[in-house]
């Protein structure tokens, strides 16, 4: 088979003249043999539907459903957690009432306004941990480790987070001084 030419275009690869000729022949064959635009008769569609229904009944009998449900119950489930104490740590911090109280206290302290507050401010307000949640567990719920930011100013990358730590610490220290 001929390979496609290596010259990229905005809409994709450009086909070589040989490939275009083969595609044209194949299209003509489909048209000649009546394959293009053919529709099944009503009788054929009914037969196909009945056949599919029979297959479905065989595949999903009550016995088969029970067996299938037992395969993934309890410890056999790939999402099973043997140590349930770690269930809401890390990723699920927003579900914890302690975290919600911390976030509200940060926003109250900052008067529910983005601390960067410029023309680019937009979106919901978010309470941001200045020193990361994952690295400083002892500072997770300390008010002076948080700052209120709008969605536009909230850092998305770890590198950006690290770069902004001194700026955020300075902004928080200014608010404590007021």
C-alpha positions as CSV (number, residue, x, y, z in Angstrom):
1,X,0.0,0.0,0.0
2,X,1.2,3.5,-0.8
3,X,2.1,5.7,2.1
4,X,0.6,9.1,2.7
5,X,2.7,12.0,1.7
6,X,4.6,13.6,4.7
7,X,3.5,17.2,4.0
8,X,1.1,18.2,6.8
9,X,-1.8,20.6,6.2
10,X,-4.2,22.4,8.5
11,X,-6.9,19.8,7.8
12,X,-4.7,16.7,8.0
13,X,-2.5,14.6,5.7
14,X,-2.7,15.1,1.9
15,X,-3.4,11.9,0.0
16,X,-1.0,11.0,-2.8
17,X,-2.5,10.8,-6.4
18,X,-2.2,6.9,-6.3
19,X,-4.3,6.7,-3.1
20,X,-6.9,9.2,-4.4
21,X,-7.3,7.0,-7.5
22,X,-7.8,3.8,-5.4
23,X,-10.3,5.6,-3.2
24,X,-12.2,6.7,-6.3
25,X,-12.4,3.2,-7.7
26,X,-13.6,1.8,-4.4
27,X,-16.4,4.5,-4.3
28,X,-17.5,3.6,-7.8
29,X,-17.6,-0.1,-7.0
30,X,-19.9,0.6,-4.0
31,X,-22.2,2.6,-6.2
32,X,-22.2,0.0,-9.1
33,X,-23.0,-3.0,-6.8
34,X,-25.8,-1.1,-5.1
35,X,-24.2,-0.8,-1.7
36,X,-24.5,2.9,-1.3
37,X,-27.6,4.2,0.3
38,X,-29.2,0.8,0.6
39,X,-31.9,0.4,3.3
40,X,-33.2,-2.7,4.9
41,X,-36.8,-3.7,4.3
42,X,-39.3,-3.6,7.2
43,X,-39.3,-7.4,7.3
44,X,-35.5,-7.6,7.5
45,X,-35.4,-4.9,10.3
46,X,-38.0,-6.9,12.3
47,X,-35.9,-10.1,11.9
48,X,-32.8,-8.3,13.0
49,X,-34.6,-6.8,16.1
50,X,-36.0,-10.3,17.1
51,X,-32.5,-11.8,16.8
52,X,-31.0,-9.1,19.0
53,X,-33.7,-9.6,21.6
54,X,-33.0,-13.4,21.7
55,X,-29.3,-12.8,22.2
56,X,-29.9,-10.3,24.9
57,X,-32.2,-12.7,26.9
58,X,-29.5,-15.5,26.7
59,X,-26.7,-13.2,27.8
60,X,-28.5,-11.5,30.7
61,X,-30.6,-14.3,32.3
62,X,-31.4,-13.8,36.0
63,X,-28.8,-16.5,36.9
64,X,-26.2,-14.8,34.8
65,X,-26.9,-11.4,36.5
66,X,-26.6,-12.9,40.0
67,X,-23.3,-14.5,39.1
68,X,-22.0,-11.3,37.6
69,X,-22.9,-9.2,40.6
70,X,-21.2,-11.6,43.0
71,X,-17.9,-11.4,41.1
72,X,-17.3,-7.8,42.2
73,X,-18.7,-7.8,45.7
74,X,-16.7,-6.7,48.7
75,X,-13.0,-7.4,48.6
76,X,-13.2,-8.7,45.0
77,X,-14.1,-5.2,43.8
78,X,-11.1,-3.4,42.3
79,X,-12.0,-0.2,44.2
80,X,-12.2,-2.0,47.6
81,X,-10.3,-0.2,50.4
82,X,-9.0,-2.5,53.2
83,X,-7.9,0.5,55.4
84,X,-11.1,2.7,55.6
85,X,-9.3,5.3,57.8
86,X,-7.5,6.6,54.7
87,X,-10.7,7.0,52.7
88,X,-11.2,10.8,53.1
89,X,-7.6,12.0,53.3
90,X,-5.7,13.8,50.5
91,X,-8.0,14.1,47.5
92,X,-11.2,14.5,49.4
93,X,-10.2,17.4,51.6
94,X,-13.2,19.5,50.5
95,X,-15.6,17.0,52.1
96,X,-14.2,17.5,55.6
97,X,-16.2,19.9,57.8
98,X,-12.9,21.1,59.3
99,X,-11.7,22.1,55.9
100,X,-15.0,24.0,55.2
101,X,-14.6,25.9,58.4
102,X,-11.0,26.8,57.6
103,X,-12.0,28.0,54.1
104,X,-14.8,30.1,55.5
105,X,-12.5,31.7,58.1
106,X,-10.0,32.6,55.4
107,X,-12.7,34.2,53.2
108,X,-14.1,36.1,56.2
109,X,-10.7,37.4,57.2
110,X,-10.1,38.6,53.6
111,X,-13.7,40.2,53.4
112,X,-14.7,37.8,50.6
113,X,-12.5,39.6,48.1
114,X,-9.6,38.2,46.0
115,X,-6.4,39.4,47.6
116,X,-4.7,40.1,44.2
117,X,-7.8,42.1,43.1
118,X,-7.1,43.5,39.7
119,X,-8.9,43.8,36.4
120,X,-8.4,40.1,35.6
121,X,-10.4,38.9,38.7
122,X,-13.2,36.6,37.7
123,X,-14.9,33.4,38.8
124,X,-15.7,32.0,42.2
125,X,-13.6,32.7,45.3
126,X,-11.3,30.0,46.5
127,X,-9.4,29.5,49.7
128,X,-5.8,28.6,48.8
129,X,-3.2,27.0,51.0
130,X,-0.1,29.0,50.8
131,X,2.2,26.2,51.9
132,X,0.8,23.1,50.2
133,X,-1.8,20.8,51.9
134,X,0.2,17.6,51.0
135,X,3.6,18.9,52.3
136,X,2.6,20.6,55.5
137,X,-0.1,18.6,57.3
138,X,0.5,20.5,60.5
139,X,-0.5,23.8,58.8
140,X,-3.6,22.5,57.0
141,X,-6.1,24.3,59.2
142,X,-4.1,27.3,60.3
143,X,-5.7,30.6,59.2
144,X,-2.3,32.2,58.4
145,X,-1.6,29.5,55.9
146,X,-4.5,30.5,53.6
147,X,-5.4,33.3,51.2
148,X,-8.6,34.1,49.3
149,X,-8.1,34.1,45.5
150,X,-10.5,34.3,42.6
151,X,-10.6,31.4,40.2
152,X,-8.5,33.4,37.6
153,X,-5.7,34.0,40.1
154,X,-5.7,30.6,41.8
155,X,-2.4,28.9,40.8
156,X,-2.9,25.7,38.7
157,X,0.6,24.3,38.5
158,X,2.9,23.3,41.3
159,X,5.8,25.4,39.9
160,X,3.5,28.5,39.9
161,X,2.4,27.7,43.4
162,X,6.0,27.5,44.7
163,X,6.9,30.8,42.9
164,X,4.0,32.6,44.5
165,X,4.5,31.5,48.1
166,X,6.6,34.6,49.2
167,X,4.0,37.0,47.6
168,X,1.1,35.2,49.3
169,X,2.9,35.2,52.7
170,X,3.5,38.9,52.4
171,X,-0.2,39.6,51.5
172,X,-1.4,37.6,54.5
173,X,1.0,39.3,56.9
174,X,-0.3,42.7,55.6
175,X,-3.9,41.6,56.4
176,X,-2.9,40.5,59.9
177,X,-1.4,43.9,60.5
178,X,-4.6,45.8,59.7
